[in-house]
Amino acid sequence: MGVEFSEPESLAAGAALDDVSALARLYGLPLWGMNGNPVPDVVKGVVLAVAERRMRNPEGYVSEMAGEYSYRLPEAGSAGLFFRPDELMTIRQASGRTGLVSIPVNRPVIVAKRLHYPHGKDYSRGDF
């Protein structure tokens, strides 16, 4: 952040790093940074960016305008402690946890040259 912290600010920064690191391990790998397990550099960068965001804006406020009237509201979330979607994807990719997805089937599919009706419903008879 390019500034010297006072004692209370230093404690708050340490707490922010601990909190964000715990969240990164939750979404990434639980053993990152423990017992000699390295943390990928890209994850370190994300954790530092989120901790800085929390230090700069601990209440999580954002500016909003309605015409000439402007006001500030707290962001949805936990006072600046959250990962943006791109940050979360970076952590998941670094951990290899990109996940699997399933695609729902809404019509019969031909399997082994005969009709298969998902969930046991025969759509040709009007079962819905």
N, C-alpha and C positions, 0 to 999 in steps of 0.2 A: 504494500500500500504506500510505501515511501514516506512513512511518518514514524516518529518514536511514540510508543505507547506508554501511557502512565501505568502504574501498578494495576488499577482496576481494569483498564482496557486490555492489558496483557493477559489478565485472568480470563476476561471475556473472549479474547481471541483464542486462547487455549481451549476453552470450553466449546467454542464454535468449531474448531478443528476436530476435537474429539467427537462431537455430535455428527458432523458431516462425514467423518471417517467411518463411524458406526453405520450410518445410512449407506455409504458406499459398499461396505462389507455385506450389508443386508441384500443389496441388489447385485453385488458382484460375487466375490468369494469370501466366506467367513474367515478364512485363515490369512488373508492379505495382511502383511505387516506384523504377523505374529510368528514366533518360533522360527525366524529366519526366512519366512515366505515373503518374497519381494512383492512390492506393489508396482504395477506397471506405471511408467512415467505419465502416460496419458491420463490415468486415473488420479495421480497426484495433482496434475494440472486442474482437473475438474473439481477435486476436493478443495483446492486452494481458491479457485474462482468462486465457489459457493460460499466458503467461509468469508471471503472478502466481501461478497454481496451482503452477507449477514452483518458484518461489522459496519459497513457503510450505511446500512438501512435496517437496524435491528427491529424496528416496529413493522417493517414490511409495507411502508406507505408507497403509493403511486399517485401521480398527479392526474387529475381529470379536469376537463373543461366542458361547460355547457354554455355556449355563446360566449359572452364576456365574463361570465362567472366561473371561477376556477376553485377547485377544492382538492383536498387530498384524502384518500381512503386507504385503509389497510388492504394489502393484497390477500386474496384467498390463499390459505395455506398456513404454515406455522411460522410466522414472523421471519420471513426470508430464508427459512431452512427447508428448501425443496430443490429437487433437480428438475431442470427444464427437460422437455422430451429429448432434445439432442444430447444433453449431458447424460441422461439415463441410458440412452442407446449406446453411447461411448463406453460407459461402465459395463453394460451387458456384453458388448462385443469384446471388450478386453478380458472378460471372464469366460467367454465362450458360451454364455447363457442367452443366446438369441431366441431360443425357444422354438416350439413347434406350434403349428396352428391346424385346426381342423376346419373343413368347409362343409356346412350342412347341405344335404342332398334333399331337394324338395320334390323330386319326381322319380319315377322308377328308372332303374339303370339296367342295361343288359349285362348280365354276368353269366358266363359259361352258356351262352345262347338261350337263356331263359330270363324272363323278367324277374327282377328282385325288387320288392317293395320295402323301402326303409321303414323301420319301426312297425313292421307287420301290417301296414295299411295297403289295401288294394285300391289304388286311385281310379282304376277303370270301372269300379263299381260305385264310385262316388263317395268312398270313405274319406272323410276329412276330419 
